[in-house]
Amino acid sequence: MLNSPSPLNAQFFSQAIRKVLVAYFFALPLSTKTLQVHYSITTTIITTTTPQNK
C-alpha cells in the first residue's frame, strides 16, 4: 500500500485515469494521422506527469 495522505482520492483518481485510458484506446481509430496525434498526446502526458531530471 502507498502511504498517501488521501487514499480514497488517490484510488478514485487512478481508477478514473484507467477508465479514460481504456475508453481512449478502444475508441482510437487506426489511421496514420490519428496515430500521430495519439503519439504526441502520449508524449505530452508522459512529459507533464513525470518529474523532470535536470
C-alpha distances in whole Angstrom, upper triangle without the diagonal:
4,6,9,12,12,9,12,14,12,11,15,15,14,15,19,19,18,21,23,23,24,27,28,28,30,32,33,37,37,40,40,40,37,35,37,35,32,32,32,30,27,28,28,25,24,26,25,21,21,22,25,26,29
4,6,9,10,8,12,13,10,10,14,14,13,15,18,17,18,21,22,22,23,26,27,27,29,32,32,36,37,39,39,39,36,34,35,33,30,30,30,28,25,26,26,22,21,23,22,18,18,18,22,23,26
4,7,9,8,12,12,10,12,15,15,15,17,20,20,20,23,25,25,26,29,29,30,32,34,35,39,40,42,42,41,38,37,37,36,33,32,32,30,28,28,28,24,23,24,23,19,19,19,23,24,27
4,5,5,9,9,7,10,12,12,13,15,17,17,19,21,22,23,25,27,27,29,31,32,33,37,38,40,40,39,36,35,36,34,31,31,31,28,26,27,26,22,22,23,21,17,18,18,22,23,26
4,6,9,9,9,11,13,13,15,17,18,19,21,23,24,25,27,29,29,31,33,34,35,39,40,42,42,41,38,37,38,35,33,33,32,30,28,29,27,24,24,25,22,19,20,20,23,25,28
4,6,5,6,9,10,11,12,14,15,17,18,20,21,23,24,26,27,29,30,32,33,37,38,40,41,40,37,36,36,34,31,32,32,28,27,28,27,23,23,25,22,19,20,21,25,26,29
4,5,5,6,8,10,10,12,14,15,16,18,20,21,22,24,25,27,28,30,31,35,37,39,40,39,36,35,36,33,30,31,31,28,26,27,26,23,23,25,22,19,20,21,25,27,30
4,5,5,6,8,10,11,12,14,15,16,18,20,21,22,24,26,27,28,30,34,36,38,39,38,35,34,35,33,30,31,31,28,26,28,27,23,24,26,23,20,22,23,27,29,33
4,5,5,6,9,10,10,12,14,15,16,18,20,21,22,24,26,27,28,32,34,36,37,36,32,32,33,30,28,29,28,25,24,25,24,20,21,23,20,17,20,21,25,27,30
4,5,5,6,9,10,11,12,14,15,16,18,20,21,22,24,26,27,31,32,34,35,34,31,30,31,28,26,26,26,23,21,23,22,18,19,20,18,15,17,18,22,24,27
4,5,5,6,9,10,11,12,14,15,17,18,20,21,23,24,26,29,31,34,35,34,30,30,31,29,26,27,27,24,22,24,23,19,20,22,20,17,19,21,24,27,30
4,6,5,6,9,10,11,12,14,15,16,18,20,21,22,24,28,30,32,33,32,29,29,30,27,25,26,26,23,21,24,23,19,20,23,20,17,20,22,25,28,31
4,5,5,6,9,10,11,12,14,15,16,18,20,21,22,26,28,30,31,30,26,26,27,24,22,23,23,19,18,20,19,15,17,19,16,14,16,18,22,25,28
4,5,5,6,9,10,10,12,14,15,16,18,20,21,25,26,29,29,29,25,24,26,23,20,21,22,19,17,19,18,15,15,18,16,13,15,18,21,24,27
4,5,5,6,9,10,11,12,14,15,17,18,20,24,25,28,29,29,25,25,26,24,21,22,23,20,18,21,21,17,18,21,19,16,19,21,25,27,31
4,5,5,6,9,10,11,12,14,15,16,18,22,24,26,28,27,23,23,25,22,19,21,21,18,17,20,19,15,17,20,18,16,18,21,24,27,31
4,6,5,6,9,10,10,12,14,15,16,20,22,24,25,24,21,20,21,19,16,18,18,14,13,16,15,12,13,16,15,12,15,18,21,24,27
4,5,5,6,9,10,11,12,14,15,19,21,23,24,24,21,20,22,20,16,18,19,16,14,17,17,14,15,18,17,15,17,20,23,26,29
4,5,5,6,8,10,11,12,14,18,20,23,24,24,20,20,22,20,17,19,20,17,16,19,19,16,17,21,20,18,20,23,26,29,32
4,6,5,6,9,10,10,12,16,18,20,22,21,17,17,19,17,14,16,17,14,13,17,16,13,15,18,17,16,19,22,25,28,31
4,5,5,6,9,10,10,14,16,18,20,19,15,15,17,15,12,14,15,12,11,14,14,12,13,17,16,15,17,21,23,26,29
4,5,5,6,8,10,13,15,18,20,20,16,16,18,17,13,16,18,15,13,17,18,15,17,20,20,18,20,24,26,29,32
4,6,5,6,8,12,14,17,19,19,15,16,18,16,13,16,18,15,15,18,19,16,18,22,21,20,22,26,28,31,34
4,6,5,6,10,12,14,16,16,12,12,15,12,10,13,14,11,11,15,15,13,16,19,18,18,20,24,26,29,32
4,6,5,9,10,13,15,15,11,11,14,13,9,12,14,12,11,15,16,14,16,19,20,19,21,25,26,29,32
4,6,8,10,14,16,17,13,13,16,15,12,15,18,16,15,19,20,18,20,23,23,22,24,28,30,33,36
4,6,9,12,15,15,11,12,15,14,12,15,17,15,15,19,19,18,20,23,23,23,25,29,31,33,36
4,6,9,11,11,8,8,12,10,8,12,14,12,13,16,17,17,18,21,22,22,24,28,29,32,34
4,6,9,10,7,8,12,11,10,13,15,15,15,18,20,19,21,24,25,25,27,31,32,34,36
4,7,9,7,7,10,11,10,12,15,15,15,18,20,20,21,24,25,26,27,31,31,34,36
4,6,5,6,9,10,10,12,14,15,16,18,20,21,22,24,25,26,28,31,32,34,36
4,5,5,6,9,10,10,12,14,15,16,18,20,21,22,24,26,27,30,30,32,33
4,5,5,6,9,10,11,12,14,15,17,18,20,21,23,24,26,29,29,31,32
4,5,5,6,8,10,10,12,14,15,16,18,20,21,22,24,27,27,30,32
4,5,5,6,9,10,10,12,14,15,16,18,20,21,22,25,26,28,30
4,5,5,6,9,10,11,12,14,15,16,18,20,21,24,24,26,28
4,5,5,6,8,10,10,12,14,15,16,18,20,23,23,26,27
4,6,5,6,9,10,10,12,14,15,16,18,21,22,25,27
4,5,5,6,8,10,10,12,14,15,16,19,20,22,24
4,5,5,6,9,10,10,12,14,15,18,18,21,22
4,6,5,6,9,10,10,12,14,17,18,21,23
4,5,5,6,9,10,11,12,15,16,19,21
4,5,5,6,8,10,10,13,13,16,18
4,5,5,6,8,10,13,13,16,18
4,6,5,6,8,12,13,16,18
4,6,5,6,9,11,13,16
4,6,6,8,8,11,13
4,6,8,9,12,14
4,7,9,12,15
4,6,9,12
4,6,9
4,6
4
